[in-house]
Amino acid sequence: MKPIDFLMGITVAVTWGLGFTFAKAGMVQFPPIMLIALRFTVTAMALVWFVKPPIGMMWRLFGISFVIGALQYSLTFTGLDGLDVSLAAIIVQMEVPFATLMAVILLGDRLGWWRSAGMAIAFAGVVLIAGQPGVQDDLTPVFLVLGGAMTWAWGNILVKKLGNSLGGFQLTAWVAVFSAPQLFVASFLFENGHMEALANADIVGWGTVFYLGLVMTAFGYGLWFKLVSRHPVSHVMPFLLLLPVVASAGAVLLLGETVTSRTIAGSALVLGGVGLIMYRQMRRSGESPAAPRAVPPD
């Protein structure tokens, strides 16, 4: 991997990790689902003019946008609203074990002992995190984020079945186009205070919207798809292990969150298990540099 590609991988992890921190700050001013609806609106308006409409694939993209946009982000960010950023960012890493399990169920992949052990270790870390005081009193946010991770894994399978029929920016743009109205509907059904949020939002709130829409999504996804086009998916996925580290550091420095010893121990188990799965997949990988893309987990 060239130094520029390595730098791109680090940049993606930092961009997405800080996105978690900024999103948490933005939720003070916007309801979680509404915040993501605004995010995808900004992304769609920034990108849709520069990519061709995917004629003949609209219904498939609509279904993918429901799974990976509306459903996944509604679950993940509603859960984030009830958790510290450091905890949510770690639990989100369960996307990798869930994706591995989905590949076994839906694509006929073999699990093997190494990846089974990695999944068990990662789940043990989530149990350790969920059992600490302040979290065990209400496990709903934990299950929401886990549900988002599982939904992302499902969406990843759906996108992989598209093969290379769409470019990265084309996929990002049209998923955003279809996701935004779905998220607005979900927000109006399950949230309230929309007009007050719009009237009272300040530079922090709108800055969060534009960071999530332009930097985290349009720019971050662009770098990610560039990496995936040059290298096997299993070779670039390890960069995402940096995401919770950046998110936790940002939460401590910018939001004043504290990290407990139990959180650190649980995080080590989750990241260790995820790392073991990635390592085994890298060793077994027969992917070519043009392998099907993976969908970013944010």
Secondary structure by P-SEA (a helix, b strand, c coil): ccaaaaaaaaaaaaaaaaaaaaaaaaaacccaaaaaaaaaaaaaaacccccccccccaaaaaaaaaaccaaaaaaaaaaaaaccaaaaaaaacaaaaaaaaaaaacccccccaaaaaaaaaaaaaaaaaaacccccccaaaaaaaaaaaaaaaaaaaaaaaacccccaaaaaaaaaaaaaaaaaaaaaacccaaaaaaacccaaaaaaaaaacccccaaaaaaaaaaaaccccccccccccaaaaaaaaaaaacccccccaaaaaaaaaaaaaaaaaaaaaaaacccccccccccccc
